[in-house]
Amino acid sequence: MDLENNQDFDLEDILKEFGEHPEAEEPAEPAGQMPELRFDDETPDIPEEVSEARPEETTAFALEEAAEPTAETEEPSLPDTQEFDPVEEVPPEALPTDEPTIVIDLPEESEAPQPAAAEPAFEVEEEFIPAPIVFTPRSRLKELKKQLVAGPERRYYELSEMGVGRLQAAILLNLLVVLISGGITALFVLELVPENRMKLVVFSQVLAMLISALLGCNLMLDSLGDLLKGRFTVNTLLTLTFAACLIDSVFCLQELRVPCCAAFSLEMTMALWARLQKHNTEMAQMDTMRKAVRLHGIVRVENYYEGKDGLLRKEGEVSDFMDTYSKMPSPEVVQSIYAVLSLLICIGISIFAGMLHGISMGAQILSTSLLVAVPASFFVSISRPMAILEARLHMVGTVLCGWEGVKDLCGKAVFPISDLDLFPQGSTKLNGVKFYGSRNPDEVVSYTASVIHVAGGGLVPVFDQLLGSRSGALYPVQHYRNYGDGGIGGEVDGLPVLVGTMAFLQDMGVEIPEGTMVNQAVYAAVDGELCAVYAISYAKMRSAAAGLVTLCGYRKLKPLKLSGDFMLTESFLRAKFNVKTNRIAFPDRDTCQKLQQHPIDPDEPVLALTTREELVSAAYAITGARALRQATKLGVIIHLIGGILGLVIMLVLGYLGSTELLTPSNILLYQLIWAVPGLLVTEWARIV
């Protein structure tokens, strides 16, 4: 058979060929088995077409050619040796069951003649597989999502399951109890209650107090739990006030004296409101964190610029927030200390009054002094400013890392801002270009892009796109200089190139033709001749404008412009954002580069976390922390003054034994008077 003829063979043809060959005659095999094929001589030549056949067809072609006898010569000579890829062996059990299996019995290795090894036609180089490039942000993102799910995500759903419906209903019912109790007290003051109804009035006031306590029973039980943990809070003091009011109500029933139930119900309403605000604040913080894709932290670096600390940004961690948000803030510590002291003082005043004027007077002094020692709005003096601020921070994807972060964000500091902060990616666009002179436009674009590349800033991607559309190339720039007045320059290919505003080029002696005045344009001059005018549009983003205005609004905070865009001059920012640029620092280029490379200690505590890269997110974190601290400090101070003043009054009344001023209406009025400045101060947190 001619090996070069490509013919199709089936199994019967192969068996016939082997049957005619004298060396292939073997004893008959039992039924159901195929005869074994043996090759005792040399390995036949295999055509090239076999290497291109499918793996299951290769075995059949190889068997057919191997069984074909050679008629021309007795000892066939092998042609040039050619290497083929090894044929993948298929195990017999993997073959279809409906086809017969051909078993090839090859001679032993010692018996089979070994052909001479032919050298390969070319050297096969080992395939080089480069090591995979680890994309750190993506791997950090996976780790971040795991932490978010395990921490904020889990806590968010725990808070969601708690719900606030019952708490809101309790607040409304308590407020209704306050109105009813206050109305009955007003009737008593106006002497509209007949004497035969006094016992009913007293019973109704006591019942109202019990209803108010029942609505806030969870809060009082939690306060007792805090007491067992070694924490004495204003809620614990409220629980003890309820016990004192119950003792006093016994004497009220005996003496037909109206108890101060309205004041207690008002305090319970405020305490429940504070609990609701804390729940909503924590839930908003967890919602912000669980939606995060990437976290940016704000840290404080000492002696960053001109002796002032710098508030810098770095990559944040979930633990930076989870480890700090639940710690008791300093105002709550002060509040707890005052609660303990006021309790001791009230007990002392009541004992002193009881020794002078009897047990009934002592019980009345104890209940009323506990009520006036803690003005009702004192319960929300810390929670309400945080709830007001968190409502704004949640909209910009920002959270504060505990009260320590709030304190460190305050004080004198500088905050660096970059080109992307003022004009994010996509807000700077090229509206058109006009060329002047006889120079090649592609060459002019290359010169301009080369100088701008050295300067850096937001114009680099704009001119990169223009350079790519013209298939241009960047040139090395020598003697680069930033003139600081809206222009830069350098030598490109041995020619002086100036790039900047029209006013800058006119100051440099470049003649500007009439009719070339374009707002927000980059002018380029080569060798003292105007060559191109690039119309640039800077879109004013609301987030950038709000962030810059917010930063410039605080006296102790100074924005620091670190950018390479020479177009962002002081006059340009003043006209674009309508801000007082005298509050912004504009350091020179060398200082900017030095500040941009300033190292940040990885162990530096993170003060706030932002989930967005917008300027307003970081700005609201800084200014919001300052507003929160001022509102909380003033609120605590005002209520401490009100409480101390109330204790002094109770001491005087206890010494004199005068009960004319210890009426339920006067106690309720005292609470309401101090609630006005207390609630107004909490509104300070809205000034962000």
C-alpha angles and dihedrals in degrees: 000000000000110000093209094060110094106212133162117244132185129202096270092055091051092051092048092052091051092045092057094048110094094217092052096062110115134162114283114273122227117269116280095030131097120231115258116246116221130192111197098165138052125328110260124233117265120213121236093246090069092066090058095050124100117271094252092050095047095072093052094050092046092052093049095050093043091055095049111105120225113235101182101059134015093219110038116212117229116238123225108316114249125189120231130189111262114262113244111246116234116208115235093242090059092059121095113272095224093064125073119250120236114210117200115205107203121194121258117275092247093052101042114089112243114226119223111274110246120214114244117257091235137010114258110222119217111256112251114220111193119223113260115259111240110223101211099194092055094049090045088051092057091049090047093052091051091053092046092052093046094046123022095018093054094043091048093057091044089057090045091056091051092060128193101232095101091043092052091047090050091052093051093047091048090051089052090051089052091053094048094045091045091050093051090047090052090052090051092051091049088051092239093132114090118229094244088060097051094096089052090051091050091048091049092051092049090047090050090052091051091050091050091050091048091053089052098039093116090054092050092047090051090049090054088050089054088052090055088051091054097259121123111193136171087262089060089051089050090055091052089047088057090053091050091049090052091053090048091048089063090060090043091058090050095046096034089238120153111241124222095255096139092060091049092049089051091053091048090051091052092047092052090047090053089051090053092049092051090050093050092045094052092045092052091049092051091047090054092049097045091054092052120122096178131005126220118194130207117218134178118239118193122234095004103151128010092340094308126118119250128224102216133179128235139154112297135213132219090234090061088072103029093054095051112030096076096050115112109257121231095252090057090051089053089046092052093048090050091049091056093046094046090051091053092046092049091050090050093049092048092050090048092050092044091053091051102038110015140270095289091056090047093052091048092049091048095053096043095043091052089052096050094040090069114040111215095244089055087084092063098035091102104026098048098056090049092048092050092049095044090056088063097038090052091060092056097039099250134137131183118230101230130292092299088062090049092053095047092049089061127076132053113329145137125237118205118220126192136204091265090054092057097035113018122208111294096024093092113069140167112241098183147314134231123195128212133192130020100292121118108267092220089054092049091051091050092050093048094046091048093056093044090050090060091049094048124195136113095319093067097081091044094056092039088061092048091047092051093050089057095042090238130157136223121250128208112261122218129194093014115190135182108211094193095222099092097292146087135190148181146152116281119183088345094305126109112244124193122191125181147080124333092253090053094052091047090052088051091055099256113147112235116202118231117266095031097105108127126171113240096005134147114226120203126196127185119199092349095308126109108244108165145009116205115198108217126188121205110197113213108231118206093222093053093045093049092047095049093046090049093050093048092050096071119080097209094046121077122190113223116208110217106174141126098213104110090196092068095084127160093259092048093053091046092054096040101046101020094231134139101260092191085080091058122082117221108194122189124264096263092050090048092054091048093050093046089056094047108133121238120212107239089216092057108122116249112237100189139002128220125194094197133058094226121122092231091061094060093037093054090049092057100039092038091055090053093049091046093052094049094047093047095046093048092045093052092045093050093050093045089055091049093048095047091047090052091052091051090052091049091050091054093046091047091052093047094041091225115156099173092095095042094085123136090241093055092048092049091046091051090053093050094048093057092042091066098064091033093059094040091056091055088061088070088084089071090068098090 
